[in-house]
Amino acid sequence: MKFWVSSLVEKPQIYVASKEEIKKGLTADVYFKRTVDVLEKMGLCDVWVRAELHSYSFPKGYQWAVFAGLEEALWLLEGYEVNVYSLPEGTIFYPKEPVMVIEGPYCVFAMLETALLGILRHATSIATKAARIKLAAGDKKVYFFGLRALHPAIAPMADRAAYIGGVDGVAGLAAEKYLGVKPVGTMPHAFIIVVGDPVKAWKAFDKYLDESIPRIALVDTFYDERYESVLAFRALGEKLYGVRLDTPKSRRGDMRSLVEEVRWALDLEGGKHVKIFVSGGLDEEEICRLRDIVDGFGVGSSIAFPPSIDISMDIVEVKRGEKWEKIAKRGKLPGAKTVYACNNIVNHVVVLWGSKPPRTCRNPRQMLVEYIREGKLVRRLPSLDEIRKYVFEQLEQLDPSLKSVCSAESKH
């Protein structure tokens, strides 16, 4: 059998587009380039449009999403001859609501659509899943450990989106540089395997690392989890802050029973203060089943690779002469729209662009606000912690029927 290779790689490289290439639209789908080329030849490149970004359908079981990625989207659009109106980053939104409206000559931003949607879809999907996971965990801590599931080039983006969504900490080393967030983490199995003995490894961790780092022992490397938990307590005593179980449930059956066993053994030894953390293949349902007996969760792939919030961009108005024509492809609603919050921040109504909210809308608040005017940023961007706080404020105001992410079978 012969394999034909078009070209040989002489030196390996990492396949990452540069900021300059992204900003110039060079990561676009090719049909946008062909569209612009033809519109230029037709003399239609200066036609103004209003393009609306929205999600017409959510993943099964989802009734809301957390809008994220706005700061990067504004970085992409700034400097181009456009006006941009958007929901503030961290806003909870619903199906068919516009999250952004872009106004300007179509050819100016056509090549940016691919990158823009990629930024907003991925960040929004991660932030939404993180918010659901945090709701499932209740008052228990949640940490994002999902970078190994992603290309390293987007590690800071993923940590940022997960933090916006509500996780209490992220593990990425670069998070401190890019986000100002100190990374958190315990120890890998590799550390204990290299040392060769879990007790020796835990003691070395305690001896050589800064006292500000919680002493959390990974307790499932060589022996039974209950046994290693007791060993860790005997080795570190009152210094032991917690134990982490990273065992996939397929290895030992029911994770809840395993946690109950570890808790019982630690309590018998006098380690009532020792907290139990669980990681490995967790989603909302498993967290709901464990939250009353577990002190914290490390969540990876289910946040890093969440169900997609499929944000799309559609032209909904075209300026013909001095008049805006309301027009859209079939399946989409013609006419640019805006969003008002009524009565509280999470109760929304959608109306045509430039229209007032209905009279039943008390204390109306315009949610789609101007961020870029003629290519220039005109609004202050909030800090990461301000966005995260905003998300929590909205989650608190959600109707209980929308806030529940646990099935009846998983609740304890």
Helices and strands as residue ranges (DSSP letters): H 19-23, H 30-42, E 48-54, E 65-66, H 70-77, E 83-86, E 92-93, E 98-105, H 106-109, G 110-112, H 113-137, E 141-144, G 147-149, G 152-154, H 155-165, E 169-170, H 175-179, H 189-195, H 198-208, E 216-218, H 225-236, G 237-239, E 242-245, H 249-252, H 255-268, E 275-279, H 284-290, E 296-299, H 301-304, E 312-320, E 323-326, E 337-341, E 348-352, E 365-366, E 369-373, E 376-377, H 384-397, H 400-403
